[in-house]
Amino acid sequence: MRRKILITGGAGFIGINSATAFSENGWDVVILDNLSRIGATSNLEWLGKTHQVLFEEVDVRDALGVAEALKKHQAEVVLHLAAQVAVTTSVENPREDFDINALGTLNVLEAIRLHTPDSFFINASTNKVYGKMEDLGVVERNGRYEYSDLVTGVPESRSLDFHSPYGCSKGVADQYTIDYARVYNLRTVTLRQSCIYGPRQFGVEDQGWVAWFTIAALLNKQITVYGNGKQIRDVLHVDDLVAAYSAVIENSDNAVGCAFNIGGGPTNTLSLLELLSYLENTLNKKIPVLWDDWRPGDQPVFVCDLALAEQKLGWKPATSVENGVLSLIEWVRVNSSLFVK
């Protein structure tokens, strides 16, 4: 019997890559999406040409619509990716951010509790639940910020500190996910994801910075660097993220009720300035930038400690930064028409 996965936000960047991979691995795939994100319609059309998936146009803010879809499809796994994903947007419209991220997640959890209690629920959380972590020592080494002492990165035992409306709404979803395992004995897990990048990512200035810098550099769009560009992130190629989803499913008994950091880890870090330099060298062109102040909740450093994921899930990243960014450059080149308005 074929396994079934239902993906909320399945027409987005991570969703479409996940849907493709699970379909190719023999799963029946159901996509729930309201098609509000840039590129979502294009992604869905692209997927439909090569893969057989089911699509339901549902907004996670619609509790009844979510409940009806989950009751109808009875999926073994629910991968919850639908979200408002930009810190700046959350500052401008915190109510909408809350409705999508916090209330939307509660709607999905309640639908599972009431209609599909055996489903395994994976919540896509964020490193922003840890806040700015201003108590951690940060030093500048070789033109980039790094933790002064935290060699392996931030562990899941780190205290949460929801900074910015986005951090708050995603933090609420993160904690509801864990609590529904405790209180209702549901099979839930939350994955605190760090900067994901890869093909079919329609990055914009306030979200998806690796893709945005790449797209802008190739298409001669204006790039603004907020802060001084020395801030670093552990970046993770979307193929490795999808592999993490598969790993958590196959090791679900080890994962229920847990939170896992899922990012590039200490071996896959990148600063804004380093990405710009890599793009300039690879594209053989000078990339002009504008400079602006730091944005709310921006961390000078974030790097995941991946020890728990490797121990309990047998997962770690396989794609190097250089190879991952190069593949993204090639995808943007081939699909440049998708970005021309």
N, C-alpha and C positions, 0 to 999 in steps of 0.2 A: 504494500500500500504506500502510495506517495505521501511524503510529508508536506505540510502546508505551513507557510509563513505569511503573516499579514504585516505589512510595513506602513505605518503612518508617516506622512511626509515622503512617500516612496517615489515621488517624481522629482525630488530635490537632488542635489549633488550626491550626497552619501546614499540616499535612498535608491537612486537609479543604478549606482554601482553595486549596491547590495542586491537589488532585485535581479540584475544581470547574473551575478555570481550564483545566487541560490537557484535561479532557474536553470543555469547550465549544470548545476550539481544535482538536478533531478527533483527539485522541490516545486510544488505548486505555489505560485506567488500571487498575492492579492495586494494591490496598492490602494491606499487611502490618501487622498490629497485634495486640497482646495484649489490647486494650480495658481496660487497667488505669487509664488516666487519667480524671479527672473529666470528664464530658461526651463521652467517646469514643463510647459507645454511641449517645447522642443525636445526635452529629454524623453517624455512619454511617447511622442511620435517616433523618435529614434528607436526606443526599446521595442515598440510594437511591430517594427519592420522585421525584426529578427527573433523575437521571443514571444511566446504565448503567456501573457499575464492577464489577470483580471483587474479592472480599475473601477473604483467607486469614488465619485466626487463628494467627499465628506470633509467638513471642517471640524477639527477636534473640539472647537468651542460648542458644537452642536451635540449635546449629550445624548439626545434621542437618536440622532443619526449615527453616532459612534456605536451606541448600544445595538442598534438594528444591524449594523454591518458586522460587528463581532459575533452576535448571536447567529447570523446567517452563515458565516464562513467557518466558525469553530476551528480556528487555526491552532496548530500545536505550539507555534511560537508567535508572539506579537513583538515586533521590533518597533519601538516608539521613537521616531526621528522628527516628527512634526514639531516645529518650534519657531519662535521669533528669535533670531540668532545674533542680533547686533546690539552691543552695549549702547551705542549712541542713539539708536532708535528707542531703546528702553527708557533712556533719559528723557527723550522728547515725548514719549507716549507710554508712561508706566502702566496705565490701566490695560491697554491692549496687550502689552507685554505679559502682564499677569494673567489675563484671560487666556492667552494662547499657551503659555508655558506652565503655569501652575494649575489653573482650572482645567485646561485641556488635558494635562496628564491625569488629574483626578478623574476626569470623565472616562478616560481609557481604563484606568484601574478599576473604577466602579463597574464598567461594562464587563470586565473580566471577572470580577468578584461575583456578579449577579448572573452572568450568562456563560462564561467559559472558564470556570475556576481551575481547570487543569492546564490552561495555557501557561507557557513559560514567557514571562514579560521581561524584556530588556529595555531599560531606559537609557537614552543617550544624554548623559549629563555633561558637565564641563569643568575644566580646571578653575573656572571663575568662582566656584563654591568655596575656594580657599582664600579668596580676597586678595588684598595687596601684600599680605605677609610682611609687613613693615618691620617686624621684630627680627627677621632673618638678616644676617649679615650679607651685604652685597658689595663686591669689589669690582674694579675695572681691571681686566687683564687682556692684553693684546687687542685693545680697541673694542672690547665687548664687556658687558656686565656678566658676572657669574656669582653664584653663591660662594661666600668665603669659606664655609666649612661643610656644606651639605653636598658631599661629592656625588652621591647616588641619586640625588633629587628628592622631591617632596613625597613622603609616604602617605598612605590613606589614613594613618593615625593622626595626621595633622588636624588641629582644630579647624572647624569651618568658620568662615567669616564672610557673610554674603555682602559684597560691596557692589553697589550700583543696582538699579532695579532689575537688570538682567540677572545678576548674580543672585538676587533675592528670589526671583521667580524660578530659576533653574534649581536653586537650593531647596526651595519648597518641594519641587518635583522629585529631586534626589532623595529627600528624607521621607516623603510619602511612599516612594517606591520601597525603601527599606522597611518602613513601618507596616506596610501591607503584608509583608512576609511574616513579621512578628505577630501582628494582631489577627490577621485573617488567614494565616498559614498559606498564603499564595506563593507561587514560585516566581519570585521577582529578583532582579539584579540591576544595579545602577553602574554605568561605566562613565567615569570622569575623563572625558576626551580632551586631548590637547590638539592644537592646530593641525587640522586635517587638510590635505590638499590632493589634487589629482585631476584626471580628465573629467570633463562634463561639469566642472565647477565654474559657474559664472560669477566669479569674485567681484566684489564692489569695494569702494573705499573703506566702508566701515565694517566689512566682514569678509573673511577669506583672503588675508593679506598676501599669502604666497601666490595665489592665483591672480589676484588683482595686480600685483607688481608685474607679473609675467605678461598678462594681457595688455596692460598699459604700456609696457616697454616695447612689445611687438607692434602695437597699433598706434604708438606715439600719442598716448593719452597722458594727461597731467598726473603726476604722482606727488602726493603730499606725505611727508614723514612727520608724524606726531611724536614729540620728544626729540631725542638726539640720534635715534637710529641704532644705538648700542644695545638696546633691549633684546634679549634672546628668548626663544621658545624652542621646545623640543617639537619638531614637526614630524608628522606621520602620514605616509602615503595611504591613500584610501584603500588600496589592495590589502595593506597590512591591517587596516581597521576591519575590513570585511572578514579577514582571517581571524581576527579577535572575536567577532560575532560568532563565527563557526566554532571557535574553541570554547566559548562560554556555553554554547548550546550543548556541545558534546561532553562538557564537564559540568553540567548544570547542578548536579548534586553537591559539588564543591562551591558553587557560586551563589546559591539561593540566599537571599538576605544580606548579601555582601556588596561592598563598593570596591571597584577596581580602577586604578589609574591606567588609562590607555593612551599612550603617546609615544613619541620617538625615543624618549629616554636620554640619558647622558651622551650616547653615541650619535644622536641625530639632532643636534642643536644648530640654530641658525639665527643670526641677528639680521635686522632690517638692512644694515649697511652691507653685510656679507652677501645677502641675496642680491642687492643692487650691483655689487661688484661682480658676482657670478654671472648675472644677466649681461652686464656690459662686456665682459670677456667672451661669453658664449656668442652673443649677438654682434660683437665687434662694433659697438656704438656707445656713445656717451648718452647717459640717461639723465636729463635735467630733473631736479626735484624742487618742490617748495617745502618750507619748514613751518611747523606750527607747534602750539603748546601740547603738553601731555593731555591725554583724554581721561575722563573719570574711570577709576578702577584699573588703569593700565599698570601691569606689573613690570618692573624692570627686568625680572627674570622669572621664567617658569619652566621647570624641568621635572618630569615625572620620575618617581622611583617605581620601577616596573617589577620589583622582586616578587610581589604578591601575585601578579598576573602570571609570571613565569612559573611560580611554585604551584599555584592551584589550577591554572589553565593550560600550562605548557606552552604559553604564547610569548613571543617577543618579535620586534620588528625585523623584517628581512630586506627592506628597500633602503639603500643609502640615500642621503640628501641629494648628492650629485646626480645619481641615476633617476631619482624621482622627479627632480625639477627639470631635467633634460627631457623626460617623457612628457611632462606637462607643456614644455615649450613646443614640442613637436605636435601635440594635440591642438594647441592654440593656432599654430601655423596652418594646419590642415583645415581647421574649422573657423578661420578668421571671419568668414561671412556671417557667422552666428552673432558676432559682436558688433556688426555695423548697423547703426540705426538709420 
